Amino acid sequence: MPDTPKLYKVTIDNITTEVEPGTTILMAARKIGGDVAPPAMCFYSKLKGSGGKCRTCLVRVAKGSAVDPRPMPKLVASCRTNVMDGMLVESMTNPDVLEARNAVVEFLLINHPLDCPVCDQAGECDLQDLSYEHGKEGTRYEFKRRTFEQEDIGPYIKLHMTRCILCYRCTYVADQLTDKRVHGILDRGDQSEISTYISKAIDNDFSGNMIDVCPVGALTDKTFRFKNRVWFTKPVNAHRDCATCCGKVILWNRGDEVLRVTARKDEWGEVQSYDGKPGWICNTCRFDKKHLNDWVIEGLTNIKRHSVIGQGKYPGLVMPNETITEVMGGRDPKLMMDIHSISDVNDRDINLSAIPGPATSETFTPNP
């Protein structure tokens, strides 16, 4: 029998774990879980070569190893630094690390537009989460932000280069999942941009996975754009027999309508693995199968991270007591606030509280 490799002991924020040699500090921190794990905008464990570009995962190595206890002189990117036996790492416990992450977030937001209210990524945006956890209230940047024209990458994907943070994830997906890549990084410095040569359509059955790996709203699904807010939809796990991909997805429904189909993700925002392989999905499952009868429904998706998507959708959550009824002498707030019964603007026979989501004009449009 082959010898079992010696495990390295690494301590991150005073929590010790054992990992195999060759494990990065970031993956060791993810093994511990919780706030110990540094944020990551460019690293993606399922994509070879990713990481080392955004610098949001900076940590301080206070002790190099048991053999060489000297600290590393500078903060290091945890996604590209391997652990050593006896290493001591400081992440959330070191104020210099937190200040450095704040500076990285400020840098990422220099050119990023403040268009969250109209961005389809709102509610599931890694940059939003990062800015709340490590961002600053103001900005020192006084110059004009860089802007780019919107671009179509194939029939299903819209590119908003103005929102891009150059994490390179989409180019790695195109390199490693598709037959050939027709887009990449053009120009240098502050003029760098993701683009095609030039505006060529990406015609590949796995190109839609670029949407799933994008941490911001730079690459969006054209079949879902501006149709709904993600927190108004109901995510459910579903699967189908697909000869091309694993066929395991999340359906984002509103009532009986499937608005969007995405790959399933883990707690770190990466695509889940099945049988040791990433669960990438094909474009047929993503864009063409938009009916409930195309799928076998498994049940409500468990959103593992804190998210507005899970608001009011999951059993067991302790909701605050309704106080309006008590204040208004026992009157039902739904009846009191339903102005359609007296406004003569919309159909008074429609029960607004029974609608699965916010009311739209289609709710009051009579069926032909």
N, C-alpha and C positions, 0 to 999 in steps of 0.2 A: 504494500500500500504506500502511496506517496505520502511524504511527510506533510503534516498540516502546517501552513505558513504561520510564522509567529505574528501575533497581533500586536499592534502598536497602541500604547495607552496615550491618549491625548486629553488634556483638560481645557475645556472651553467655558469661560464664565463660571469657574469653580465647580463644574460638572465634568466628571471623568467618564470616558467611554473607550471602548476598544474597537479598532478598525483594522482592516487589512492594509498591508503596505501598498503605497501608490494611491491611497485615498486622499482626496483634497480636503482642506480644512472646511470648505463649505459643505461637502457631503457628510463629513463627520458631524458638523453642527446640525445638519438636517436629521441625522440619526438621533440626536438628542431631542430636536424638535422645539416648538414654541418660539419665543422671541430670541432664543440663542442663535438661531439660524439667521445669517446676514441676508439682507435683500439682494436680489439679483435681477438685472434687467436684460443682460445679454447672454448670460450662461443658460444653457439648456442641456440637461444631462443626456437627452436622447439624440443630440446633434454633435457629431465629432468636430472638435476644433473650436467650439463656441466658448465664450468667456474671455475675460481680460480686456474688455473694451470700455465698459461703462463705469467701472470703478465704484459702484455702489456697495460692493461686498467687502470693502476694506476692513481689516482687523489688525490688531497689534499682537505680534508674537513676542511675549515677555520672556520666554525661555525656549531656545531652539530645540533642545533635546536633552535627554539625561546625560549623554556623552559630552555635548557642547551646550552648556546652559546659558550661553550669551544670548541676549535679546537681539532680534533683528533691528537694524538701525532705523528703518522706516516702516510705515504701514504697508501691508502687502495685500494683494487681491486674493481673497480666500479661495476663489474658484480656480486659480492657477497655481496655488502653493500646496504641495503635498505635506502631510503630517509626518512627524518623526516621533520615535518612541520617547515619551516623557515630555513632549511639547506642551507648553502652557500658552493659551491664547486668550486674549481679551477682546470681547465684541461689544455687547451692550453695557459692560461694566466700566469701560474706559471712556472718559469724556473727550479725549482727543479723537477717538474713532467716531464718536457721534458728531463732533464738529466737522470732521472731514466728510462724512456722509452728507451733512447739511450743505457743505460747499459743493459737493457733486450734484446734489439735487438742484441747487441754485444754477449751476452751469447747465444742466439739462433743460431747465425752464427758461433759459435766456431767449431761445428762439421758438420755444413751443407756444403755440397760440392758446389763448384762454377761451377756447370754444367748447368747453365741456357741456354746456347746455344743449348744443346741437350735434355733439359727437356721438356716434353709435356705440362707442366703446365705454361711455359713461356707465358707471355701476360695476364694471369688471375690468377697469383699467389699472394696470400695475403702477403706472406713473402717478395716478391719483392717490393710490394707497401709499406710495413712497413719499409723496409730498406731504401727506397728513402726518406720517410717522417721523420724517426727517427733514421736512421742508421749513422754510422761513416765511414769515408773514409778508415781508416786503421784498422788493428787488432793487438792486443798485444799477441795473442796466438801463441806459437812457437812449440807446441807439435804436434805429429801425430794425425790426425783426426781419429775418430773411423769409421770403415767400416763394412758392412755386405754383405752377399751374397744376390743377388736378389731372390725373392721367388714368386711363383705363388699361389695366393689365389683363388682357383676355376678356371674355364675355361676362365673367362673374366677379371680378375683383376691381375695386376702385382704390387708387393710390393717392393719398394725401401726403405728399412729401413734406409739406410744411409741418406736419405733426411728427415726422420721423426723428428718432434719436440715434439712428445708425447703429443698431445693435447687431446687425448682420444675420439675425436668425432666419429671415426669409430667404437669403441667399444660400444659407446652409441647407435649408429644406430643398431648394431647387437643385442644389448640387447632389445631395445624397438620396433624394426620393424620386426625382424625375429623370427622364432620359437625357435631357440637355437643358442647360440654363441659358436664358436669353436676357437676363437682367442682372444687374450688379451695381457696384459703387462707381459712380462717375466723378471726375474732378478730384480736387484735394482740398484739405483744410476746411474753412467755413463754407466753401462752395460744394462740398461733397454731397451727393444725393443718390438715393436708390432710383434707378430708372432702367428702361429697356433700350435696346439698340436698334432703332429708337422707336418706342411705342409698338414693338412687336408683341403679338398676342402669345400668352403662355398657354399652349395647347397640350396639356398633360392631365391624366386622370387623377393625379395627386396634388395638383397645384393649389387646391383650396386649403391645404394644410398651412400655407403661408399666413392665412388669416388667423388661424388658431395660435400660432407661435408669436405673432406680433404683440408686444406688450403695451402698445398704445393704439390710437385710432388711425394709424397710417394706412393700414390695409384693412378694408372693410368689405363685407359681403354685399354685393350690389342687389341681390335678391331680397335683402332684409333692410337695406338702408332706409331710415326715416319711417319705417312701418310701425314701430312700437318701441317703447322703452323696455329694456331687458327686465326690469323689476316688475313690470306689469304682466310678464309672461310666466308660465308655469313649466319649469324644467323637469322632464321625466326621462328615466333611462329606458332605452329600447334597443332592440337588435333585429337583424334580418339575416337570412342566408345570402351572403355576398361572395362571389367567386374572386373578387378583386382585393377586398380588404377584410378586416376583422368583423365589420358589420355591427359593431357596438358603439352606440352614439347617445347623445342627449338631444331630445326633441324639445324645442322651446315653443310651447303651445299657448294659444289664447282661445279658450273654449275648445272646439273641435278642430280648429285650424292650426296647422303646423307652420309657424312663421320662420323658423330657422332650425338647421341641423348642424351640430358641432361634434367634435370628438370629445370623449370623456376626459376629464382632467383630475389630477391628484391635488393634494393640499398645497403643493408648491406651484400650481398653475401650469404644470406640464402634462402632456398627454399620458394617460395611464398605459401600463404595459400589461400584456397578456401572453402567458407562456414565454416570458423572457423577451418579448418583442414589443416595441412601441405600437400602440393602438391607433395608428394613422388611418384615416378613412378616405375613401375615393370620392371623386366628384359626383358620381352617380348617386351615392348615398347622401351626399351633402346637398346637392342642388336639385336633383330630379325626384327624390322620394319625399314629397311634401304632403302626403296623406296618411292619416292614422292607420288605415287598413294596409299600408305598406309595411308596417312594423308590428313586432310583438312587444307590447308594453310591459315593462318589468316593475315600475313603480316610481315614486317621487325621487328625484335626484337629491343626494345628500351633499349640500354645499358645505365643504369642510372649513372654509375660511370665513371670517366675519364679512358679511356682505349684505347689502340692501336687497339682493336677489332673494334671500331666504326670509325676508320680512313677512310674517303672517302666513307662511306656507307649511310650517312644520309643526307636528304635534309635540306636546311636552314643553313648549315655550311658555314661560310665565308672562302673561300680558297684564298691563296695568288695569286697575279697576276703572270702569266707565263712571265718570263723575258727573257728566252732564245730566243724566237722569235724576240724580240726587239733587243737584242744584235747581233743576227746573220742576221740582215737585212730582217726580215720577213720570213725567212725559217722555215718550220715546224720542230720542234725538233724530232718528231717521225720518219719522213722520214730521217732526218740527222743521227739519232742514230741507225736505223735499218740496221745492218751490214749484215743480212742474204741475202739481195738482191745482194750482191757482193762477199760474202765469199764462196759461193758454198758448205757450210757445211750443211745447212738445207734447207728445201723447201722454196723457195723465194715467193711462192704464199700464204703462211700463213700470215695473218695480226696479228702480235704480239699484237697490241693494242686492238684487239677484243677478245683476250683470257680472260676468267673470272679468272684471277689470273696469277701467274708466269708460264712461259713455262717450261715444263718438256720433258723428252724423249718421253713420250706417245703422246705429241702434234704432233710430227713429225713421229710417227710410223703409216704407212698406215694401214687402217682397212682391215681385211681379207675379 
